[in-house]
Amino acid sequence: MGEKVTHKMVSHIEGTIAADWQNLAYHLPLNDKGMIGVKNEIDNIEHSDRGSLVGQCKNMLIAWLKNDEQATVTKLVKALRDMGKNRSATEIEAMREVQEDPGW
């Protein structure tokens, strides 16, 4: 089993890639229902938190963490790298040293 994503990591992602959170949702993926399911999840998140990209990003990450029993730092880093967000991926990897209870 891989390392759990921490609150600090979620906060970091919110602050660095909020404008591209929908792309990250497809790369994680957000659910196991294929592209249509992910699109529906994205629509729901956008509707529930209008006007706040940071809030939408956070809600997407929390949904992923709750819905994917295999949600790990490794998966998050891979998704970020697949998106070309190598700096963010490297920063998340560096946070592995300081683990906290994710509490999701």
ROPA-237136 format. One record per residue: x, y negated, z negated of N, C-alpha, C, O in turn; residue in one letter. Coordinates in pm, whole numbers, plus 50000, padded with zeros to 5 digits. Atoms other than C-alpha are relative to their C-alpha. Layout:
REM residues N
(bamar (X; Y; Z); (X; Y; Z); (X; Y; Z); (X; Y; Z); 'A')
...
//
This chain:
REM residues 104
(bamar (50085; 50119; 50000); (50000; 50000; 50000); (50089; 49875; 50000); (50191; 49872; 49932); 'M')
(bamar (49922; 50123; 49988); (50129; 49653; 50087); (49972; 49902; 49889); (49885; 49924; 49804); 'G')
(bamar (50015; 50103; 50101); (50159; 49345; 49877); (49874; 49918; 50024); (49834; 49893; 50138); 'E')
(bamar (50122; 50079; 49994); (49849; 49144; 49798); (50031; 49854; 50035); (50134; 49800; 49996); 'K')
(bamar (49992; 50143; 49969); (49797; 48795; 49937); (49959; 49923; 49875); (49858; 49954; 49812); 'V')
(bamar (50025; 50076; 50122); (49810; 48542; 49653); (49927; 49868; 50029); (49915; 49825; 50144); 'T')
(bamar (50063; 50131; 49988); (49626; 48218; 49588); (50097; 49899; 50060); (50058; 49817; 50144); 'H')
(bamar (49899; 50092; 49949); (49949; 48030; 49656); (50015; 50014; 50151); (50029; 49915; 50223); 'K')
(bamar (49988; 49975; 49855); (49973; 48192; 50000); (49879; 49944; 50074); (49894; 49883; 50180); 'M')
(bamar (50123; 50052; 49938); (49611; 48106; 50082); (50007; 49848; 50005); (49975; 49788; 50108); 'V')
(bamar (49989; 50146; 50002); (49670; 47746; 49977); (50100; 49950; 50103); (50078; 49848; 50168); 'S')
(bamar (49900; 50039; 49902); (49980; 47730; 50193); (49943; 50008; 50142); (49962; 49916; 50222); 'H')
(bamar (50060; 49984; 49866); (49793; 47861; 50499); (49897; 49891; 50024); (49893; 49832; 50132); 'I')
(bamar (50099; 50107; 49987); (49507; 47618; 50438); (50066; 49869; 50041); (50016; 49797; 50127); 'E')
(bamar (49934; 50127; 49976); (49751; 47331; 50440); (50079; 49992; 50128); (50108; 49882; 50177); 'G')
(bamar (49912; 50003; 49883); (49954; 47433; 50741); (49931; 50035; 50132); (49972; 49986; 50237); 'T')
(bamar (50061; 49961; 49871); (49722; 47591; 50997); (49848; 49987; 50002); (49781; 50053; 50081); 'I')
(bamar (50146; 50013; 50009); (49371; 47480; 50905); (49936; 49972; 50136); (49829; 50024; 50166); 'A')
(bamar (50057; 50035; 49870); (49314; 47336; 51253); (49995; 50119; 50095); (49924; 50114; 50196); 'A')
(bamar (49995; 49882; 49913); (49385; 47680; 51404); (49946; 50124; 49930); (49981; 50237; 49966); 'D')
(bamar (50048; 49887; 50079); (49196; 47896; 51155); (49918; 50101; 50080); (49921; 50220; 50051); 'W')
(bamar (50079; 49906; 49921); (48961; 48044; 51417); (50090; 50100; 50072); (50058; 50218; 50080); 'Q')
(bamar (49904; 49913; 49933); (49259; 48183; 51607); (50053; 50104; 49902); (50067; 50221; 49937); 'N')
(bamar (49952; 49907; 50102); (49390; 48337; 51286); (49894; 50106; 49970); (49927; 50223; 49948); 'L')
(bamar (50109; 49904; 50027); (49049; 48499; 51227); (50001; 50113; 50102); (49976; 50228; 50067); 'A')
(bamar (49994; 49895; 49896); (49083; 48685; 51558); (50124; 50087; 49985); (50120; 50205; 50018); 'Y')
(bamar (49876; 49924; 50013); (49439; 48791; 51481); (50002; 50090; 49876); (50079; 50186; 49873); 'H')
(bamar (49992; 49920; 50122); (49367; 48934; 51134); (49945; 50142; 50015); (50016; 50229; 49964); 'L')
(bamar (50123; 50071; 49965); (49084; 49045; 51240); (49912; 49981; 49877); (49931; 50044; 49773); 'P')
(bamar (50086; 50037; 50111); (48812; 48902; 51022); (49907; 50114; 49957); (49875; 50127; 49839); 'L')
(bamar (50083; 49883; 50034); (48595; 49215; 51039); (50026; 50112; 50100); (50108; 50097; 50191); 'N')
(bamar (49979; 49884; 49913); (48573; 49553; 51210); (49893; 50013; 50108); (49873; 50122; 50162); 'D')
(bamar (50110; 49995; 49904); (48287; 49462; 51445); (50039; 49946; 50137); (49952; 49913; 50217); 'K')
(bamar (49954; 50047; 49870); (48501; 49354; 51739); (49992; 49849; 50014); (49964; 49777; 49919); 'G')
(bamar (49995; 50144; 49974); (48523; 49014; 51902); (49868; 49930; 49972); (49867; 49818; 49921); 'M')
(bamar (50131; 50061; 50025); (48149; 48946; 51883); (49977; 49983; 49850); (49927; 49880; 49805); 'I')
(bamar (50015; 50008; 50145); (48149; 49022; 51510); (50085; 49889; 49941); (50041; 49817; 49852); 'G')
(bamar (49912; 50107; 50050); (48445; 48792; 51451); (49942; 49865; 50037); (49942; 49773; 49955); 'V')
(bamar (50061; 50127; 49956); (48277; 48516; 51654); (49880; 49965; 49910); (49863; 49849; 49873); 'K')
(bamar (50114; 50025; 50089); (47962; 48555; 51442); (50046; 49955; 49862); (49987; 49863; 49804); 'N')
(bamar (49944; 50040; 50129); (48169; 48532; 51122); (50051; 49856; 50006); (50028; 49777; 49915); 'E')
(bamar (49949; 50136; 49982); (48341; 48219; 51254); (49885; 49900; 50002); (49892; 49796; 49937); 'I')
(bamar (50117; 50088; 49994); (48004; 48062; 51337); (49939; 49980; 49861); (49901; 49868; 49825); 'D')
(bamar (50057; 50009; 50135); (47876; 48141; 50985); (50086; 49911; 49911); (50034; 49830; 49835); 'N')
(bamar (49909; 50081; 50082); (48184; 47988; 50823); (49992; 49853; 50040); (49986; 49765; 49953); 'I')
(bamar (50011; 50139; 49954); (48164; 47675; 51039); (49870; 49937; 49953); (49869; 49821; 49913); 'E')
(bamar (50130; 50051; 50041); (47795; 47636; 50954); (49995; 49973; 49850); (49934; 49875; 49806); 'H')
(bamar (50008; 50014; 50146); (47846; 47682; 50579); (50093; 49893; 49944); (50073; 49847; 49831); 'S')
(bamar (49905; 50100; 50052); (48135; 47435; 50548); (50032; 49900; 50110); (50147; 49889; 50152); 'D')
(bamar (49983; 50096; 49889); (48084; 47168; 50813); (50094; 49887; 49961); (50091; 49835; 49850); 'R')
(bamar (49917; 50117; 50018); (48345; 46901; 50852); (50130; 50018; 49924); (50208; 49924; 49913); 'G')
(bamar (49878; 49979; 50076); (48622; 47059; 50647); (50077; 50119; 50057); (50044; 50234; 50028); 'S')
(bamar (49919; 49891; 49943); (48880; 47258; 50842); (50074; 50076; 49891); (50088; 50198; 49899); 'L')
(bamar (49930; 49934; 50110); (49070; 47329; 50521); (49905; 50096; 49928); (49941; 50210; 49898); 'V')
(bamar (50100; 49915; 50064); (48754; 47464; 50357); (49962; 50118; 50085); (49946; 50229; 50034); 'G')
(bamar (50033; 49891; 49909); (48669; 47670; 50663); (50113; 50103; 50003); (50088; 50224; 50002); 'Q')
(bamar (49884; 49910; 50000); (49021; 47814; 50670); (50002; 50083; 49872); (50022; 50205; 49876); 'C')
(bamar (50001; 49930; 50128); (49002; 47903; 50301); (49888; 50104; 49996); (49911; 50217; 49955); 'K')
(bamar (50113; 49907; 50000); (48658; 48063; 50340); (50026; 50120; 50091); (49989; 50232; 50057); 'N')
(bamar (49967; 49891; 49909); (48782; 48268; 50636); (50099; 50095; 49934); (50083; 50217; 49940); 'M')
(bamar (49899; 49915; 50064); (49086; 48392; 50442); (49938; 50081; 49885); (49968; 50199; 49869); 'L')
(bamar (50065; 49928; 50110); (48874; 48481; 50139); (49910; 50111; 50054); (49906; 50220; 49998); 'I')
(bamar (50083; 49897; 49939); (48627; 48667; 50362); (50085; 50117; 50047); (50049; 50233; 50027); 'A')
(bamar (49910; 49894; 49955); (48916; 48861; 50517); (50049; 50083; 49882); (50049; 50206; 49887); 'W')
(bamar (49948; 49930; 50117); (49059; 48946; 50176); (49894; 50088; 49934); (49925; 50196; 49884); 'L')
(bamar (50108; 49923; 50062); (48722; 49066; 50048); (49954; 50115; 50089); (49917; 50221; 50038); 'K')
(bamar (50055; 49901; 49907); (48622; 49261; 50362); (50100; 50105; 50047); (50060; 50212; 50092); 'N')
(bamar (49898; 49908; 49950); (48953; 49428; 50450); (50076; 50059; 49883); (50159; 49991; 49821); 'D')
(bamar (49931; 49934; 50110); (49071; 49679; 50192); (50151; 50009; 50024); (50229; 50029; 49931); 'E')
(bamar (49858; 49994; 49962); (49403; 49680; 50379); (50059; 49861; 50024); (50162; 49849; 50091); 'Q')
(bamar (49950; 50137; 49983); (49449; 49300; 50366); (50130; 49986; 49919); (50129; 49996; 49796); 'A')
(bamar (49870; 50008; 50065); (49820; 49256; 50290); (50079; 49882; 50053); (50045; 49822; 50155); 'T')
(bamar (49907; 50104; 49954); (50098; 49003; 50318); (50056; 50039; 50136); (50070; 49954; 50224); 'V')
(bamar (49945; 49953; 49872); (50240; 49215; 50601); (49905; 49971; 50115); (49949; 49924; 50221); 'T')
(bamar (50099; 50029; 49894); (49918; 49184; 50803); (49989; 49850; 50027); (49980; 49807; 50142); 'K')
(bamar (50009; 50146; 49984); (49900; 48810; 50740); (50121; 49948; 50075); (50108; 49867; 50166); 'L')
(bamar (49877; 50045; 49934); (50262; 48758; 50843); (49999; 50040; 50147); (50037; 49961; 50233); 'V')
(bamar (50006; 49955; 49861); (50211; 48967; 51159); (49903; 49914; 50081); (49933; 49876; 50195); 'K')
(bamar (50098; 50084; 49931); (49900; 48767; 51251); (50058; 49862; 50029); (50041; 49809; 50139); 'A')
(bamar (49939; 50131; 49980); (50087; 48440; 51204); (50107; 50005; 50109); (50114; 49915; 50193); 'L')
(bamar (49897; 49987; 49897); (50379; 48561; 51416); (49936; 50020; 50137); (49983; 49964; 50236); 'R')
(bamar (50070; 49977; 49873); (50140; 48685; 51687); (49943; 49870; 50056); (49928; 49856; 50177); 'D')
(bamar (50052; 50131; 49959); (49999; 48330; 51696); (50112; 49902; 50034); (50086; 49792; 50083); 'M')
(bamar (49888; 50090; 49977); (50347; 48182; 51729); (50027; 49908; 49883); (50100; 49810; 49897); 'G')
(bamar (49981; 50082; 50121); (50335; 48038; 51377); (50113; 50061; 49916); (50092; 50099; 49801); 'K')
(bamar (49888; 49934; 50065); (50679; 48173; 51287); (50045; 49931; 49871); (50082; 49998; 49775); 'N')
(bamar (49959; 50072; 50122); (50762; 47901; 51035); (49906; 50034; 49884); (49952; 50061; 49773); 'R')
(bamar (50096; 49966; 50105); (50443; 47967; 50840); (50018; 50145; 49954); (50010; 50174; 49835); 'S')
(bamar (49978; 49859; 50034); (50509; 48342; 50855); (50122; 50015; 49909); (50118; 50089; 49811); 'A')
(bamar (49877; 49994; 50080); (50861; 48294; 50718); (49976; 49944; 49860); (50027; 49998; 49762); 'T')
(bamar (50031; 50061; 50130); (50730; 48069; 50440); (49916; 50094; 49913); (49936; 50102; 49792); 'E')
(bamar (50082; 49903; 50074); (50470; 48331; 50341); (50087; 50115; 49951); (50073; 50161; 49837); 'I')
(bamar (49909; 49893; 50042); (50737; 48600; 50335); (50084; 49958; 49880); (50109; 50039; 49791); 'E')
(bamar (49919; 50051; 50111); (50945; 48383; 50102); (49920; 49997; 49869); (49978; 50004; 49761); 'A')
(bamar (50085; 50005; 50119); (50650; 48364; 49862); (49980; 50137; 49936); (49929; 50146; 49824); 'M')
(bamar (50016; 49865; 50055); (50653; 48741; 49812); (50072; 50017; 49867); (50032; 50099; 49784); 'R')
(bamar (49921; 49987; 50122); (50908; 48695; 49537); (49919; 49962; 49876); (49943; 50015; 49767); 'E')
(bamar (50078; 50047; 50113); (50655; 48520; 49316); (49857; 50049; 50019); (49774; 49979; 50077); 'V')
(bamar (50134; 49942; 49986); (50350; 48745; 49301); (49915; 49961; 49879); (49964; 49950; 49767); 'Q')
(bamar (50097; 50029; 50106); (50043; 48658; 49100); (49880; 50089; 50024); (49866; 50146; 50133); 'E')
(bamar (50122; 49923; 49982); (49715; 48837; 49046); (49908; 49923; 50093); (49868; 49812; 50062); 'D')
(bamar (50081; 50074; 49905); (49508; 48746; 49353); (49860; 49968; 49950); (49806; 49863; 49986); 'P')
(bamar (50129; 50030; 50059); (49179; 48770; 49164); (49886; 49981; 50097); (49789; 49914; 50064); 'G')
(bamar (50111; 50014; 49905); (48963; 48794; 49473); (49891; 50088; 49951); (49785; 50094; 50013); 'W')
//
